[in-house]
Amino acid sequence: MLRFRFADFSRATRSSTMLDPTAQTHTILALATGLLRLSMPTISRRGLTLIGVALTNLSDQGGVQLQLPFERVRELDETLDSIRDRFGTDAITRGTLVGRDPGPWVPLLDD
């Protein structure tokens, strides 16, 4: 799947499903390149600020899915709080907010 963000910040996706599974990079690249080629008229007309590639339903015969430690949420919250207490509220932020204006700041009262 290709994900596009255009100059006006609207978004679009283009995707295709392969008939047979593959582990061949050139096959996946050819499919992505074909989707991009089909999208070029729209990209030329609207301007492009971001392009992303997503692959789904991948498998590895010897692969193991790792689990996130969701039972450790309390420890994570405590760690984030201690970092903010030590280095300030701007020390940790969401990746999507890096380099952006966070907007108005509202002080938090102690519990």
C-alpha distance (Angstrom), angle and dihedral (degrees) to the residues before:
residue distance angle dihedral
M1 . . .
L2 3.79 . .
R3 3.79 119.7 .
F4 3.77 119.9 -159.4
R5 3.78 132.9 -167.9
F6 3.76 113.4 -165.6
A7 3.81 131.1 -150.7
D8 3.83 90.7 -93.7
F9 3.86 88.4 53.2
S10 3.80 93.0 -112.5
R11 3.78 115.2 137.0
A12 3.79 138.3 -140.3
T13 3.78 137.2 176.6
R14 3.78 132.6 -152.1
S15 3.78 121.4 -165.7
S16 3.75 143.2 170.3
T17 3.79 133.7 -170.1
M18 3.78 118.9 -136.8
L19 3.79 117.7 -134.5
D20 3.79 94.1 -138.4
P21 3.80 131.6 31.1
T22 3.79 117.4 -105.6
A23 3.78 141.1 -173.9
Q24 3.80 92.4 -169.8
T25 3.80 115.2 117.8
H26 3.80 93.2 -157.0
T27 3.83 91.2 55.7
I28 3.81 92.6 51.7
L29 3.82 91.4 43.6
A30 3.81 91.3 50.7
L31 3.81 90.7 52.5
A32 3.82 93.0 48.2
T33 3.81 91.3 46.0
G34 3.80 90.2 51.2
L35 3.81 91.5 51.8
L36 3.80 89.7 48.8
R37 3.79 92.2 48.6
L38 3.83 90.7 52.1
S39 3.82 89.6 50.4
M40 3.81 96.6 49.8
P41 3.83 96.2 96.3
T42 3.81 90.2 55.5
I43 3.81 92.1 43.9
S44 3.82 91.8 49.9
R45 3.80 91.2 49.4
R46 3.82 98.8 44.0
G47 3.82 104.8 28.1
L48 3.79 123.1 -123.0
T49 3.81 128.0 -116.1
L50 3.80 100.4 167.9
I51 3.78 139.3 16.6
G52 3.78 126.0 -173.0
V53 3.77 134.1 -176.0
A54 3.79 122.3 -148.7
L55 3.79 127.3 -175.0
T56 3.80 120.9 -165.8
N57 3.79 137.6 -173.0
L58 3.78 91.7 31.8
S59 3.77 118.4 162.2
D60 3.75 138.2 -176.0
Q61 3.76 117.6 -161.4
G62 3.81 91.2 -137.2
G63 3.80 97.0 33.6
V64 3.76 124.9 118.6
Q65 3.79 123.8 -157.9
L66 3.79 109.8 -126.3
Q67 3.77 118.8 -142.7
L68 3.77 123.4 -132.0
P69 3.81 112.0 -123.7
F70 3.81 96.0 -110.2
E71 3.80 90.8 159.0
R72 3.83 87.3 65.4
V73 3.83 95.8 62.4
R74 3.81 92.0 116.4
E75 3.82 91.7 54.3
L76 3.79 90.1 47.9
D77 3.82 92.0 51.2
E78 3.80 91.2 48.9
T79 3.81 91.2 49.3
L80 3.81 92.5 49.5
D81 3.81 90.7 48.0
S82 3.82 91.8 51.0
I83 3.82 91.5 49.6
R84 3.81 91.1 50.1
D85 3.83 91.0 46.5
R86 3.81 91.6 51.1
F87 3.82 101.9 37.7
G88 3.81 104.5 20.8
T89 3.78 135.5 -100.0
D90 3.82 92.7 -71.5
A91 3.82 93.3 59.5
I92 3.81 93.5 89.2
T93 3.79 126.7 30.5
R94 3.77 140.3 153.5
G95 3.79 114.3 -80.2
T96 3.80 91.6 -122.3
L97 3.82 90.1 59.8
V98 3.81 97.4 53.2
G99 3.78 109.3 122.3
R100 3.80 94.0 7.6
D101 3.78 129.8 111.9
P102 3.83 104.5 -100.9
G103 3.81 91.2 -149.6
P104 3.79 125.7 -133.9
W105 3.78 116.3 -3.3
V106 3.80 119.5 -132.6
P107 3.81 117.6 -165.2
L108 3.79 116.6 -128.5
L109 3.77 120.2 -134.4
D110 3.79 121.6 -132.8
D111 3.81 115.9 -101.1
